[in-house]
Amino acid sequence: MEAMAKSITIDRGKRLREEPGKGHNRWHPDIAPVIEAAPGEEVTLETRDASDLQIGPQTSVKDLEKIERTVAHPLTGPVYVKDAEPGDLLEIEYLDIVPERYGWTRFSPGFGFLPDLFDHYFVAHWNITREYATSPQLPGVRIPNGAFMGTAGVAPSHAQLRRWSSREQELMERGGRVFPPTTLGAVPPAGKAAEEGLRTIPPRENCGNADVKQLTKGSKLFIPVAVAGALYSVGDGHFAQGDSECCGTAIEMGATAVVRFRLHKQEARNKNIVWPRFAHPGYFQPPEYGMPRNFIATMGMPITPEGKNESCDITLASRNAVIEMIQLLQERGWSREQAYVICSVAVDLRVSNVVDVPNVTVSAILPEDIFRA
């Protein structure tokens, strides 16, 4: 007999702090599960957008200055997966990802891949159908559906929590860009989860905010289990995104994810699998969108604006590829701000070579068909 489907529904007019029993915005092993599901059951999870309803169709650039930055990624869950144990490999199959009708893309000071070049606020609002997204801020652009969940993961163990917190603290002390724990805006709002809970901005071994655009409907995500029940949570729906999400956001949206779990008993332990993996049995998007049939691309290599040659610096090569693509779009009449957003939601960064030293090469690929709105 087929098992009954499980679900977590939310009030889409309320922020996470108004429904704290439905989710969380920190990673911590002490956060209690909302529901239990057996392997093989379908589970439907309604999710909020990454800003937790702080951005809507009427939000202005001025309004962005007041956004709370410590509430990012309201996650729905956790789901306790029956019989999941540390050492297992949890498989999450995405049976469907259903977009809400509104989405947004923004950038802000100190955020994104080029914070030194874009030190101000900008927002694009998107009208979403099941097929395309269009924006009045980007007239003539039509982005095809590539819906996926940007943030999804399992709870860390207490040992992982301590280890990851320590390494991020050490990185922060070296001047790295790190978002340390804070109780400000935390859900749960008190206790160890609020005080010690890891922020959801960076992905880690438990997956989290990996923003992998290939995790569309039909895909399978594999994550090592660290605690009993795995404690899976999901949120941060994206209607579409370029590989890199360079301005810091994709087409962000509320969404409904339908998933099914499978356990690979002790496979993570036996095979020493530490990091997430993913697969798709078919095309993650229609082929003309997954690898556009009509595109133009720019190249980036590790050369500074002053002409200094760095050795094998993939980050610098990526930066130069994006800057060149922004210039190309400006040549076509788009503003710098519009170009940056187009790069974030539609341009794919591809590592073209890592062996032709010192000038490793990254290419930024722009699908031309998005300009057929």
C-alpha positions in Angstrom: 0.0 0.0 0.0 1.4 3.4 -1.0 2.3 5.6 2.0 0.3 8.9 2.5 2.2 12.1 1.5 3.6 14.3 4.3 3.7 18.1 4.1 4.7 21.3 5.8 2.5 24.2 4.8 3.2 27.8 5.6 1.2 31.1 5.7 2.8 33.0 2.8 1.6 36.3 4.4 3.7 35.7 7.5 7.5 35.8 8.0 9.3 32.9 9.6 9.5 34.6 13.0 5.7 34.6 13.0 5.6 30.8 12.3 8.8 29.6 14.1 7.3 26.1 14.4 7.6 25.6 10.7 11.3 26.3 10.1 14.6 28.0 11.0 17.4 30.2 9.6 20.4 28.7 11.4 22.1 25.3 11.2 22.2 23.5 14.5 21.7 19.9 15.6 19.3 20.8 18.4 16.6 22.3 16.2 13.6 20.0 16.6 12.0 18.3 13.5 8.6 19.5 12.3 7.5 16.2 10.7 8.8 12.7 10.3 8.9 10.9 6.9 9.9 7.4 5.9 12.1 6.7 2.9 10.0 6.5 -0.2 7.3 8.9 1.0 6.5 12.0 -0.9 7.0 15.2 1.2 5.7 18.6 0.1 7.5 21.6 1.6 6.3 25.2 1.1 9.1 27.7 1.3 9.6 31.5 1.6 11.9 33.6 -0.5 15.5 34.2 0.6 14.7 37.6 2.1 11.8 36.2 4.3 9.2 38.5 2.6 11.2 41.7 3.0 11.1 42.3 -0.7 7.9 42.6 -2.7 6.6 44.1 -6.0 6.5 47.6 -4.5 10.0 47.5 -2.9 12.1 50.4 -4.0 15.9 50.9 -4.0 15.5 53.1 -0.9 13.6 50.3 0.9 16.6 47.9 0.4 18.6 50.0 2.8 16.4 48.8 5.7 16.5 45.1 5.0 17.5 42.9 7.9 20.6 40.9 6.7 20.6 38.4 9.5 17.4 36.6 8.5 18.5 35.3 5.1 17.3 31.9 4.0 14.2 31.0 6.0 14.2 27.2 5.7 11.2 25.0 6.0 11.8 21.9 8.2 13.6 20.0 9.6 12.2 16.7 8.3 13.2 13.7 10.4 13.9 10.9 8.0 13.0 7.6 9.6 15.9 5.2 10.1 18.6 7.8 9.0 21.8 7.4 11.0 25.2 9.0 11.1 27.3 7.5 8.3 24.4 7.0 6.0 24.1 8.9 2.6 20.8 10.6 2.3 19.4 10.9 -1.2 16.9 13.6 -1.9 15.0 13.4 -5.2 13.2 16.5 -6.3 9.9 15.4 -7.7 8.7 18.9 -8.4 9.6 22.5 -7.8 6.6 24.9 -8.2 7.4 28.6 -8.4 5.3 31.4 -6.8 4.3 34.2 -9.2 6.6 36.9 -8.0 10.4 37.1 -7.9 13.2 39.6 -7.4 16.9 40.1 -8.0 19.0 42.7 -6.0 22.5 43.7 -5.3 23.7 45.9 -2.4 27.0 47.3 -1.0 29.4 44.8 0.3 27.6 41.9 -1.4 28.1 39.8 -4.5 31.2 39.0 -6.6 32.1 42.6 -7.5 31.4 44.6 -4.4 34.1 47.1 -5.2 32.5 48.0 -8.5 28.9 47.9 -7.4 28.7 49.7 -4.0 25.0 50.8 -4.2 21.5 49.2 -4.3 19.5 48.0 -7.2 16.4 45.7 -7.5 14.6 44.1 -10.4 11.1 42.7 -9.9 10.0 39.6 -11.9 6.7 38.4 -13.1 6.8 34.6 -13.1 4.8 32.0 -15.1 5.5 28.3 -15.3 7.5 29.0 -18.5 9.3 32.4 -18.2 10.1 35.3 -16.0 10.0 38.9 -17.2 10.9 42.2 -15.5 9.9 45.8 -16.2 13.5 46.7 -15.1 14.9 44.6 -17.9 12.6 45.3 -20.9 13.0 42.8 -23.7 14.5 40.0 -21.5 12.7 36.7 -21.0 14.3 34.1 -18.7 13.2 30.5 -19.1 12.2 28.4 -16.1 15.1 26.7 -14.4 13.6 26.4 -11.0 15.6 24.9 -8.2 16.1 25.2 -4.5 19.2 27.3 -3.7 19.5 26.1 -0.1 18.9 22.5 1.1 20.8 20.5 3.7 20.9 18.4 6.8 21.8 19.3 10.4 25.5 19.2 11.4 26.6 17.2 14.4 27.8 19.0 17.5 31.4 18.0 16.5 30.9 19.5 13.0 29.3 22.6 14.5 32.4 23.2 16.7 34.9 22.4 13.9 33.2 24.6 11.3 32.7 27.5 13.7 36.4 27.3 14.6 37.6 27.3 11.0 35.4 30.2 10.1 36.5 32.2 13.1 40.1 31.6 12.1 39.3 32.8 8.5 37.6 35.9 9.8 40.7 36.7 11.9 42.8 36.5 8.7 40.5 39.0 7.1 38.2 36.7 5.2 34.6 37.5 4.4 32.7 35.5 7.1 29.2 35.8 8.6 29.7 34.8 12.3 26.9 33.5 14.6 24.5 36.1 15.9 21.2 36.0 17.8 20.0 39.0 15.8 17.1 37.8 13.6 17.7 34.1 14.5 15.0 31.5 14.4 14.8 29.8 16.8 15.2 33.1 18.6 16.8 31.9 21.8 18.9 29.0 23.2 22.0 27.4 21.8 20.6 27.3 18.3 20.4 31.1 18.3 23.7 31.6 20.0 25.8 28.9 18.2 23.8 28.3 15.1 25.7 28.6 11.8 24.5 31.3 9.4 23.1 29.9 6.2 25.1 32.2 3.8 27.9 29.7 3.0 27.4 26.1 1.9 29.3 23.5 3.9 29.7 19.7 4.1 26.0 19.5 5.0 25.2 21.2 1.6 23.1 24.3 2.5 23.3 27.3 0.3 25.2 25.8 -2.6 23.1 27.5 -5.3 23.6 24.7 -7.8 21.3 25.5 -10.8 21.4 21.9 -12.0 19.3 20.7 -9.0 16.1 21.1 -11.0 13.0 18.9 -11.0 14.1 15.2 -11.4 17.6 15.8 -9.8 19.0 13.9 -6.9 21.1 15.4 -4.1 23.2 13.2 -1.9 24.4 14.4 1.5 26.3 12.5 4.3 24.1 12.1 7.4 25.6 13.4 10.7 22.7 13.1 13.2 19.9 10.7 13.8 17.0 11.4 11.4 19.3 13.6 9.1 17.1 16.6 9.8 16.6 17.9 6.2 15.5 21.5 5.5 15.0 23.5 2.4 14.3 27.0 1.2 15.7 29.8 -1.0 13.9 29.0 -4.2 15.3 30.3 -7.5 13.4 30.5 -10.7 16.6 30.9 -12.7 20.2 31.6 -12.2 23.5 31.8 -14.1 26.3 29.6 -13.0 28.0 32.0 -10.5 25.0 34.1 -9.3 27.5 37.0 -9.6 25.5 39.9 -8.3 24.6 37.9 -5.2 21.1 36.9 -6.0 19.2 34.9 -8.7 15.6 35.3 -9.6 14.6 34.7 -5.9 11.1 33.4 -5.2 8.9 31.5 -2.8 8.4 27.9 -4.0 7.0 24.5 -3.2 9.4 21.6 -3.2 8.1 18.0 -3.5 10.8 15.6 -2.5 11.3 11.9 -1.8 14.1 10.4 0.4 16.1 7.3 0.1 18.8 6.0 2.4 22.1 4.5 1.4 23.0 2.8 4.6 26.5 3.6 5.9 27.7 4.5 2.4 29.1 7.8 3.5 31.1 6.2 6.2 32.2 3.2 4.2 33.3 5.2 1.2 34.5 8.2 3.1 32.1 10.6 1.4 32.4 14.0 3.1 31.0 16.4 0.5 27.6 16.5 -1.2 27.0 15.1 -4.6 24.2 15.4 -7.2 22.9 13.8 -10.3 20.2 14.2 -12.9 18.9 11.3 -15.0 17.9 13.6 -17.9 18.5 17.1 -19.0 18.4 19.5 -16.1 16.8 22.0 -18.5 15.7 21.7 -22.1 19.0 21.4 -24.0 18.7 24.7 -25.7 18.8 26.4 -22.3 21.2 24.1 -20.5 23.7 24.7 -23.2 22.4 27.5 -25.4 22.3 27.0 -29.1 22.9 30.7 -29.7 25.3 32.4 -27.5 28.1 34.9 -27.2 30.9 34.6 -24.6 33.7 36.6 -23.1 37.0 35.3 -21.7 38.8 36.1 -18.5 42.4 35.4 -17.5 44.4 36.2 -14.4 45.7 39.6 -15.4 45.1 42.6 -13.1 43.9 46.0 -14.6 47.5 47.2 -14.1 48.8 44.4 -16.3 50.3 42.2 -13.5 50.2 38.5 -14.4 49.0 36.3 -11.5 49.5 32.5 -11.6 46.5 30.3 -12.1 44.1 32.6 -10.2 40.7 31.2 -11.2 38.9 33.9 -9.1 40.7 36.7 -11.0 40.0 35.1 -14.3 36.3 34.8 -13.3 36.2 38.4 -12.3 37.6 39.5 -15.6 35.2 37.3 -17.6 32.2 38.9 -15.8 33.6 42.5 -16.2 34.1 41.8 -19.9 30.5 40.5 -20.2 29.2 43.6 -18.4 31.1 45.7 -20.9 29.7 43.8 -23.8 26.1 44.3 -22.5 26.8 48.0 -22.0 27.9 48.2 -25.7 24.4 46.9 -26.5 22.7 49.7 -24.5 22.2 48.2 -21.1 23.2 50.1 -18.0 25.9 48.7 -15.7 23.3 47.7 -13.2 21.1 45.9 -15.7 24.1 44.1 -17.1 25.2 42.9 -13.7 21.7 41.5 -13.0 21.6 39.8 -16.5 24.9 38.2 -15.7 23.7 36.9 -12.4 20.4 35.4 -13.6 21.5 34.2 -17.1 25.2 34.1 -17.8 27.2 30.9 -17.0 30.8 31.0 -15.9 32.7 28.0 -17.3 36.2 27.0 -16.5 37.7 26.6 -19.9 41.1 25.5 -18.8 43.2 25.1 -15.6 46.4 23.8 -17.3 47.6 26.4 -19.6 49.7 28.1 -17.0 49.9 30.8 -15.9 46.8 32.0 -17.8 44.0 29.7 -16.7 40.8 30.8 -18.6 37.2 31.3 -17.5 34.5 32.0 -20.1 31.2 33.9 -19.4 28.5 32.5 -21.7 25.4 34.7 -22.5 22.4 32.9 -24.1 21.1 35.2 -26.9 17.6 33.8 -26.9 16.8 35.5 -23.6 16.4 38.7 -25.6 13.3 37.5 -27.4 10.6 38.7 -25.0 
